[in-house]
Amino acid sequence: MDNAGSRFGELKQMRENICRSVNSLELCWGCDRICECERWLINESLPVWLCHECLVEVSCNLEKRSGVPVSLIPA
């Protein structure tokens, strides 16, 4: 019985991990790929989705141009 309970717990955790990963997939504003992204604000007004690879490049370029950094939108 304990073995079945631990297997159920493992399956439940796997399901939660998969749902979290799938829900984080978005179209990246920087590279136009479907990948894990986070929602960021550009110039404190425009919400965009950026992957981790594009975040550094996009934020550096925008900060150089506008002087305003990219900020994470709280979940």
C-alpha positions as CSV (number, residue, x, y, z in Angstrom):
1,M,0.0,0.0,0.0
2,D,2.8,2.4,0.9
3,N,4.4,1.8,-2.5
4,A,1.2,2.7,-4.3
5,G,0.8,5.9,-2.3
6,S,4.4,7.0,-3.0
7,R,3.9,6.3,-6.7
8,F,0.7,8.4,-6.7
9,G,2.6,11.2,-5.0
10,E,5.4,11.0,-7.6
11,L,2.9,11.0,-10.5
12,K,1.1,14.0,-9.0
13,Q,4.4,15.9,-8.7
14,M,5.4,15.0,-12.3
15,R,2.0,16.3,-13.4
16,E,2.4,19.6,-11.6
17,N,5.9,20.0,-13.0
18,I,4.7,19.4,-16.6
19,C,1.8,21.8,-16.1
20,R,4.1,24.5,-14.8
21,S,6.5,24.0,-17.7
22,V,3.7,24.0,-20.4
23,N,2.1,27.1,-18.8
24,S,5.5,29.0,-19.0
25,L,5.7,28.5,-22.8
26,E,5.1,31.7,-24.8
27,L,6.2,33.4,-28.0
28,C,9.4,35.3,-27.2
29,W,9.3,39.0,-28.3
30,G,13.0,39.0,-28.9
31,C,13.7,35.8,-30.9
32,D,10.1,34.8,-32.1
33,R,10.5,31.3,-30.7
34,I,8.1,29.4,-28.5
35,C,10.0,28.7,-25.3
36,E,10.0,29.3,-21.6
37,C,9.5,33.0,-21.1
38,E,8.7,35.5,-18.3
39,R,6.6,38.6,-18.6
40,W,8.6,41.9,-18.5
41,L,7.7,45.6,-18.8
42,I,9.6,47.7,-21.3
43,N,9.8,51.4,-20.6
44,E,7.6,50.8,-17.6
45,S,4.5,50.5,-19.8
46,L,4.7,47.8,-22.6
47,P,4.4,44.2,-21.3
48,V,6.4,41.6,-23.4
49,W,7.4,38.0,-23.0
50,L,11.1,37.3,-23.1
51,C,13.2,34.1,-22.9
52,H,16.3,34.1,-20.7
53,E,18.6,34.3,-23.7
54,C,16.9,37.5,-25.1
55,L,16.4,39.2,-21.8
56,V,20.0,40.3,-21.4
57,E,20.4,41.5,-25.0
58,V,17.0,43.2,-25.2
59,S,17.4,44.9,-21.8
60,C,20.9,46.2,-22.6
61,N,19.8,47.6,-26.0
62,L,16.7,49.3,-24.6
63,E,18.5,50.7,-21.6
64,K,21.2,52.2,-23.9
65,R,18.5,53.7,-26.2
66,S,16.0,54.9,-23.7
67,G,17.8,54.9,-20.3
68,V,14.9,53.0,-18.8
69,P,15.6,49.4,-17.6
70,V,13.4,46.4,-18.3
71,S,11.5,45.2,-15.2
72,L,9.8,42.0,-14.3
73,I,6.1,42.0,-13.9
74,P,5.1,40.4,-10.5
75,A,3.2,37.2,-10.8
